[in-house]
Amino acid sequence: MTPVGGMQACYAWLALRRKRMYLLCLTLLVLCGATMLTLQVRDDIGIMLPASATLQRSLALMDMTPFARTVFIELQDHNAGGAGDQLVSVAKAVTAKLKPPHFSPVLPDNQAIPSPRELLRLLPSLVDAADLADLQARISPEAMSRRMAGNYTALLGMNGVLSKRFIQVDPLGFLEVLLAKWNRLHMFGGARMQDGFLLKPDGRTLLIMLKTDVSVTDAGQSEALMGEIDAALLSLPAGIEATVLSGHRYALANARTIKSDLKRVFSASALGLLLIFMVFIRSRDVVWIALLPGAVLLIAGAVLAWCYDAVSGITLGFGAVLLGITVDFALHVWFALRHAGGTPGQAVARVARPVLYGAATSMAAFAALLTSDITGIRQLAVFALVGLVSGLLLALLVLPHLVHPAGVRQAALLQVGTGRWNLPLAALVVVALGIGLWAGAGVGIDRQLRSVGMFTEELQQAEQRIRHNWGGARDSAVLFAEGTTLDQALERNHRLAQVLADQLPDSGVVSLDSLWPPASVQHANRARWARFVAEHGRDMTSALSVVAAGYGFSAQAFAPFTGFLNEPPSRLDPEFFDRAGVGSLNGFLHVVDGGKQYMLSLLPDTLEVRQLAASGGLPEGVTLVSSQALGGLLGQAISKDFIVFVGVACGSMFLLLLMFFRRFGFALLAMVPLVSGIVAVLLLMRVSGGSFNLFNVVALPLVIGLGADYGIFMVCKARSGADLGTSRAVLVSGLTTVVGFGALVLARHPGLHTLGCTVLVGVGVAIPVALLLVPALYRRAA
Amino acid sequence: MKMRASFMALLLILSATLAGATELDTVLQRLKTTAGAVQTIQSSFVQEKHLTMFSEVLESRGTFSFQRPGKLRWEYEAPVKMGFVIDGDKGRRWNSLVKQDQHFQLEDNLELRIAAEQLLVWTELDLDKLQRAYAIEIAAEQPVALLLTPRGMAARQFVDHLRVTFSPSAQTVTEVAIFEAGGDKTLLRFSDSKVDRALDGALFLP
């Protein structure tokens, strides 16, 4: 039995069992609907990120950076005479409303002032050779005399109360050597810490930093989080303005824009589709045609629920729109039933072949998505493939029994004989497409997630403001020196500091290395210190007491300092820094996670830094994490996906067409609409300065699959010469796609907008090419 | 009976507390309307520092000048000529012993900013700031003397309490005693205070 005969027999067999078939379909759809209800939908864009081990590790490390999952709230006092303590009170009132589990303060609410005595105990382990030269200069008779005069006047003056503790412990200013090292950890634009907040020197601008357990990729939770913050900031005193910045605001802005876009786009699509159906179909059958994508959605959704624990909301939303293309199968079957003549069985059997071919090419195009590293895109591929298969089966087996065929009339005749190729036109087309491909070949790939996200003016201003007031630490690249022990991490961090000093001397790195070197370096420093004390200690103390007595200091005035000189120096540990009151500063750059120790170094996210990392110039165990580097990894994933999608889709498309038509010429002819669609997309991007991104790259299989479909239908028509309503079916199904997807150009969200543009232009060009150019290239002899 | 006695005792305590609060408010408001309304002050001062780090008491003297809004001059004349002048956000400091003469922006100089803030709080009598920073009690009524205990933990690491005494007219401060956490103390006695007289503008030039 031939395939045509088989379809005819199948139609006849089902025609006798229609009621049972309807019941079976209904039961299946109800069951699928029930299964789909169990689908766990994640409102999390993380699922749309590549699952490569490198990228996932970078993301995990990114989560450990000092400012990851951090909400920044800047308070600015515009009142005349505003002072820091008032802002601090307001900040305390705000943070009192932002409590765990969602929020925890980044800076400790620690009012203790660094202990000079404990700070001095850090010195022996931290003095390097250059520091020691500095200390030596401080113990010359002239320097000691100058210093003592300063001590005397400081104690005599207004702020003697504050200076006294430091002068007692450190009369010669040795601690200045250490403080200079801490000052190099200048992360917050010269702000001081007060009560767990950062306060600008003018006392008019304050920064609250709160860690949160909510992922920035989780739009649903972000909404709740921002709601809490808005509520906490509702009753700010007059004249105090708040600026909020966090990744959650981006997620929320994106989610809100997509929601409002979808309303607009769905309305426009629905209106457009209604208009198309009213103009071209004008039959109650439109109900069944329109219901087909809905039924397909239930089946594909049920399969997703069965295959995956959780599915991305983006996959589901985009997939649902994508399955709109299954309406094309229904349209081809319906037009065949109305126009092909003969019995309904004959009409279905004759349209089955191009519909099957079309479905196969669309499936091949979407199957290419299965190669993606991105879980969300693979889910989308499964969703689309299941949808296409179920749509095909419903369109060929069930729909013909539901719609009203035209009255039985003579079947359209198949014309015998060969056609004629329009070779000059073919040559022209090949040249035109070649030029188009060449011209569009330079279209780039956008590696930044940000450029396809919603980045409102308000967010841009907030970001600029926070960067201006508090420095660019938030945007820094972070180098992670990892160790199974603290000392291994410190050792690697030390080697990193040496590499950076050597390779990028002006990199502006913020590193703890000079304040927390590894055990070997500490040991060498202590030995150096011991030699210094052995050599100068006795002379230093006696000279000190003579100079001090000259200014009226008592014999015991500097007992803490002389006592320190006689102490055996000890090795540093984290508690040592805590006792000195500077542990919270170090806490920014030292992270313990999963039993591993990480020392972090911050530096500007420059090309040189990324090149150093890419060339393998970083020491073993050191990893670079930065938004630019992450963008690079993402770009690589998109580039790979893009090449694989286009390559696999076009290659498999051509093989399928060759298999269907068994003639090289016809396979090429059927490829013309799809290649024209791709060329149109490339040229559009070239002209508009656009590029491929995470969103529009997903639309490519659609353009390729649909372009091939239109080519197949038109080549089948040209070859058989029989009119199955093909042109009209191609036109209507093309228009439904253009209206359904092209309406996305109305979206404000940049990602959706580029997706809409890609489909609108790609499919929009493929339709006239299929309808006009394909028949012109191959025409049957009269 | 026992319950009634307890209730009466509670009432007495409450009324005493309320009366104390009301009295403090009245005193502070009176200070605000008198000292807080002063436009210019010029006083001589004598400072005594009783510090364990020194064998003897450190005594110094100088002049203090103030003009609303935000102009200050704090000048030691002996034993060392040193001091600072502040006009708004700019200032100058000098110290003859270490041969220092330096112009500065107030926001860049934490040490002098703290000093200036303290002086301005007292001369402008900013009650809100004072009450946020200190727990205030009345130590004497005529002339008014206030006892202030720092509220912040950080401040308590340095200062145990302060006693501030006002002139009988309550227009100016006559004495400040700072009792430090470790037992040291500083006494500042102001005399020859001239209130609301025109001051030479050159005094406040940074």
Interface residues (C-beta under 8 A of the other chain):
Chain A: A83 D85 Q86 S89 Q111 A112 I113 R146 A149 G150 Y152 T153 L155 L156 G157 M158 N159 G160 V161 L162 S163 K164 R165 I167 Q168 R192 P201 D202 G552 F553 S554 Q556 A557
Chain B: Q47 K49 L51 T52 M53 F54 S55 E56 L58 S60 W74 Y76 P79 V80 M82 N95 L97 V98 E107 D108 L110 E111 L112 R113 I114 A115 E117 Q118 L119 K129 R132 A133 G152 M153 A154 Q157 F158 V159 I178 E180 D184 T186
